[in-house]
Amino acid sequence: MTLAGKTAVITGSNSGIGLGIARELANSGANVVINSYTNSDEDHALAAEIAKTAGVDARYIQADLSNGDAARNLIEEAGQVDILINNAGIQHVAPIDEFPVEKWDAIIAIMLSSVFHTTAAALPKMRDSGWGRVINISSAHGLTASPYKSAYVTAKHGVVGMTKVVALETAREPITANAICPGYVLTPLVESQIPDTAKKYGMTEEEAKQKVILERQPSKEFATTEQLGGVATFLCSPAAEQITGTTISVDGGWTAL
C-alpha cells in the first residue's frame, strides 16, 4: 500500500509510540510532521533522518500541546493534513485525594483537550482534500481502569468517546476516526524502567517483565511500536474505509479479561 501524496501529523512523536508510527507511515510513502514540546537540533535531525531513510518529506514542528492555541497552530503550520495521529501523552500516579491539581490539569490538557483542538483544526483540511483519517492513540486504560491513574484513565476514556463523536460527524464523508488501544509497549522509556523494577522487587529483569510490568497482559509479551505503526497504516488503507468509530486493542488480551 502506498500513502504517497498524503501528509500525516503525529503528535508526541520524537520518541516511543509516536516515532514508531511516524516511521511506518513514512515507509508507506506518507510525508510526515513529527512533534513534541522540545525544539532541539536532535528533533530536527530526527525528521531529516526519516526523510532520508523513507524518501519522503519530513518536518519537525515544536508545539506545547497543553495550550489549545498551540495545538491548533501545529495543524495550521503543517499545512496539508490528511492523517492526524493524536498520540502525545504524559503520566502521573497518585491516589485521587493526593493527586496534584496541576498534574491533573496538564494530563487532561495534553491527552484530551489537545485531541479536540487538533481534530477541530484538521477536519476542514481533510474536507477540502476529500479524504482524511483521524487515529487517536488511546490505551487499554481507555477501556478499563487501574487505581492511582485517575487523570490518565479519564483522558484515555475521553479520547475513545471523542473518537466516536468524530466518526458520527464524518460518517457520510470519506473521513474515518478510530482509536488504537495499546497495552504495554516496548518503548525506550519502558526499557529503561526494567532494571529498576527488577532491583525493587529482588527479581531478574525477565521476572520483573513477566510478573510485574506485564502482570495484566495475558500474552506476557510487549506490543511493539512497529506493530502499532502497522495498525495505523492499515487504518489508512482502502481495506479500512468502513472501519470508523471503533477501538482496536493491541494489548495481548488485556481487555479480554
C-alpha positions as CSV (number, residue, x, y, z in Angstrom):
1,M,0.0,0.0,0.0
2,T,1.2,3.5,-0.7
3,L,0.3,6.7,1.0
4,A,2.3,8.8,-1.5
5,G,0.9,12.3,-1.6
6,K,-0.6,12.1,1.9
7,T,0.7,14.1,4.8
8,A,0.5,12.7,8.4
9,V,0.8,14.8,11.5
10,I,1.8,12.7,14.6
11,T,1.8,14.5,18.0
12,G,4.3,13.5,20.6
13,S,6.4,11.7,18.0
14,N,10.1,12.3,18.7
15,S,10.3,9.0,20.6
16,G,8.3,5.9,21.5
17,I,5.0,5.0,20.0
18,G,4.6,8.2,18.1
19,L,8.0,7.8,16.4
20,G,7.3,4.2,15.6
21,I,4.0,5.2,13.9
22,A,5.7,8.1,12.0
23,R,8.4,5.7,10.7
24,E,5.8,3.2,9.5
25,L,3.7,5.8,7.8
26,A,6.8,7.3,6.1
27,N,7.8,3.8,5.0
28,S,4.4,3.6,3.3
29,G,5.0,6.8,1.4
30,A,3.4,9.4,3.5
31,N,5.1,12.7,4.2
32,V,5.2,13.2,8.0
33,V,5.3,16.0,10.5
34,I,6.7,14.9,13.8
35,N,6.2,16.9,17.0
36,S,7.0,17.4,20.7
37,Y,7.3,20.2,23.1
38,T,11.1,20.5,22.7
39,N,12.9,22.2,19.9
40,S,16.4,20.8,19.7
41,D,18.8,20.1,17.0
42,E,18.2,16.4,17.6
43,D,14.5,16.8,17.0
44,H,15.1,18.3,13.5
45,A,17.8,15.8,12.8
46,L,15.4,13.0,13.5
47,A,13.0,14.4,10.9
48,A,15.8,14.7,8.4
49,E,16.8,11.1,9.1
50,I,13.2,9.9,8.5
51,A,13.1,11.8,5.2
52,K,16.4,10.3,4.0
53,T,15.5,6.8,5.0
54,A,12.0,6.7,3.6
55,G,12.4,9.1,0.7
56,V,9.6,11.4,1.8
57,D,9.3,14.9,3.2
58,A,9.6,15.0,6.9
59,R,9.5,18.0,9.2
60,Y,9.7,18.6,12.9
61,I,7.3,21.3,14.4
62,Q,7.5,22.2,18.1
63,A,4.2,22.7,19.9
64,D,3.2,22.7,23.6
65,L,0.0,20.7,23.4
66,S,-1.0,21.8,26.9
67,N,-2.0,25.0,25.1
68,G,-5.1,24.9,22.9
69,D,-3.9,27.6,20.6
70,A,-0.5,26.0,20.1
71,A,-2.3,22.7,19.3
72,R,-4.3,24.4,16.6
73,N,-1.3,26.3,15.3
74,L,0.6,23.0,14.9
75,I,-2.1,21.9,12.4
76,E,-2.1,25.3,10.6
77,E,1.7,25.3,10.3
78,A,1.7,21.7,9.0
79,G,-0.4,22.9,6.0
80,Q,-1.8,19.8,4.4
81,V,-3.1,17.3,6.9
82,D,-4.6,14.0,5.5
83,I,-3.8,11.8,8.5
84,L,-3.9,13.0,12.1
85,I,-2.4,10.8,14.8
86,N,-3.1,12.1,18.3
87,N,-0.5,10.4,20.4
88,A,1.0,12.9,22.8
89,G,0.8,11.9,26.5
90,I,2.3,12.1,30.0
91,Q,1.6,10.2,33.2
92,H,1.4,10.7,36.9
93,V,0.4,8.2,39.5
94,A,-1.2,9.1,42.9
95,P,-4.4,8.4,44.8
96,I,-7.2,10.7,43.9
97,D,-7.2,12.6,47.2
98,E,-3.5,13.2,46.8
99,F,-3.4,13.8,43.1
100,P,-1.8,17.2,42.4
101,V,-4.2,19.5,40.7
102,E,-1.5,20.8,38.3
103,K,-0.8,17.3,37.2
104,W,-4.5,16.6,36.6
105,D,-4.8,19.8,34.5
106,A,-1.7,19.0,32.5
107,I,-2.7,15.4,31.7
108,I,-6.2,16.4,30.7
109,A,-4.9,19.3,28.6
110,I,-2.2,17.3,26.7
111,M,-4.0,14.0,26.4
112,L,-7.7,15.0,25.9
113,S,-8.1,18.7,25.2
114,S,-5.3,18.7,22.6
115,V,-7.2,16.0,20.7
116,F,-10.2,18.2,20.4
117,H,-8.1,21.2,19.2
118,T,-6.0,19.3,16.6
119,T,-9.1,17.5,15.3
120,A,-11.1,20.7,15.0
121,A,-8.3,22.3,13.1
122,A,-7.6,19.3,10.9
123,L,-11.1,18.3,9.7
124,P,-11.6,21.4,7.4
125,K,-8.4,20.5,5.7
126,M,-9.5,16.9,5.3
127,R,-12.8,18.0,3.9
128,D,-11.1,20.3,1.4
129,S,-8.9,17.5,0.1
130,G,-11.7,15.0,0.1
131,W,-10.1,12.3,2.3
132,G,-9.0,12.0,5.9
133,R,-8.0,9.7,8.7
134,V,-8.1,10.6,12.4
135,I,-6.4,8.0,14.5
136,N,-6.3,8.6,18.3
137,I,-3.9,6.6,20.4
138,S,-5.9,5.7,23.5
139,S,-4.9,2.8,25.7
140,A,-6.2,-0.3,27.4
141,H,-6.8,2.3,30.0
142,G,-9.3,3.8,27.7
143,L,-11.4,0.7,28.0
144,T,-10.7,-0.4,31.6
145,A,-9.1,1.2,34.7
146,S,-6.3,0.9,37.2
147,P,-6.0,2.6,40.6
148,Y,-4.0,5.7,41.1
149,K,-4.2,6.7,37.4
150,S,-7.3,8.9,37.6
151,A,-6.2,11.6,35.1
152,Y,-4.7,9.1,32.6
153,V,-7.7,6.8,32.7
154,T,-10.1,9.7,32.4
155,A,-8.3,11.2,29.5
156,K,-8.0,7.9,27.6
157,H,-11.7,7.1,28.1
158,G,-12.5,10.6,26.9
159,V,-10.4,10.1,23.8
160,V,-12.4,7.0,23.0
161,G,-15.7,8.9,23.4
162,M,-14.4,11.8,21.2
163,T,-13.3,9.3,18.5
164,K,-16.9,8.0,18.3
165,V,-18.3,11.6,18.0
166,V,-15.9,12.5,15.2
167,A,-16.8,9.2,13.4
168,L,-20.5,10.0,13.6
169,E,-20.0,13.6,12.4
170,T,-18.0,12.4,9.4
171,A,-19.9,9.2,8.6
172,R,-21.1,10.4,5.3
173,E,-17.7,11.7,4.2
174,P,-14.5,9.9,3.1
175,I,-13.1,10.5,6.6
176,T,-12.8,8.0,9.3
177,A,-11.9,8.2,13.0
178,N,-10.7,5.3,15.1
179,A,-8.8,4.7,18.3
180,I,-5.9,2.3,18.9
181,C,-5.7,1.0,22.4
182,P,-2.3,-0.4,23.3
183,G,-1.4,-2.3,26.4
184,Y,2.2,-2.2,27.4
185,V,4.5,-1.3,24.6
186,L,8.3,-1.8,24.5
187,T,9.4,1.8,24.2
188,P,12.8,3.2,25.3
189,L,11.1,4.6,28.4
190,V,9.7,1.2,29.4
191,E,13.0,-0.5,28.7
192,S,14.8,2.0,31.0
193,Q,12.4,1.1,33.8
194,I,13.0,-2.7,33.7
195,P,16.3,-2.7,35.7
196,D,15.0,-0.5,38.5
197,T,11.8,-2.6,38.7
198,A,13.9,-5.8,38.9
199,K,16.0,-4.3,41.7
200,K,13.0,-3.0,43.6
201,Y,11.4,-6.5,43.7
202,G,14.6,-8.5,44.0
203,M,13.9,-10.2,40.7
204,T,15.8,-10.9,37.5
205,E,14.9,-8.5,34.7
206,E,12.9,-11.2,32.9
207,E,11.0,-12.0,36.1
208,A,10.3,-8.2,36.5
209,K,8.9,-8.1,33.0
210,Q,6.7,-11.1,33.3
211,K,5.5,-10.8,36.9
212,V,5.3,-7.0,37.4
213,I,5.3,-5.0,34.2
214,L,3.3,-7.4,32.1
215,E,1.1,-8.7,35.0
216,R,-2.1,-7.7,33.3
217,Q,-1.1,-8.5,29.7
218,P,-2.1,-12.2,29.2
219,S,0.3,-12.7,26.3
220,K,3.2,-11.8,28.6
221,E,4.8,-10.0,25.6
222,F,5.1,-6.3,24.9
223,A,3.5,-4.8,21.8
224,T,6.0,-3.0,19.6
225,T,6.0,0.4,18.1
226,E,6.3,-1.2,14.7
227,Q,3.1,-3.2,15.3
228,L,1.2,0.0,16.3
229,G,2.5,1.7,13.2
230,G,1.3,-1.2,11.1
231,V,-2.2,-0.9,12.6
232,A,-2.2,2.8,11.9
233,T,-1.1,2.2,8.3
234,F,-3.9,-0.4,7.9
235,L,-6.5,2.2,9.1
236,C,-5.3,4.4,6.3
237,S,-5.7,1.7,3.7
238,P,-8.7,1.1,1.4
239,A,-9.5,-2.1,3.4
240,A,-10.4,0.1,6.3
241,E,-12.7,2.5,4.6
242,Q,-15.7,1.2,6.5
243,I,-13.9,1.0,9.8
244,T,-14.9,4.1,11.8
245,G,-15.9,5.0,15.3
246,T,-14.3,1.9,16.9
247,T,-11.3,0.8,19.0
248,I,-8.6,-1.6,18.1
249,S,-6.9,-3.2,21.0
250,V,-3.2,-4.1,20.8
251,D,-2.9,-5.4,24.3
252,G,-2.1,-9.1,24.3
253,G,-5.5,-9.9,25.6
254,W,-5.6,-7.4,28.5
255,T,-9.1,-6.2,27.8
256,A,-10.4,-9.7,27.1
257,L,-10.2,-10.5,30.8
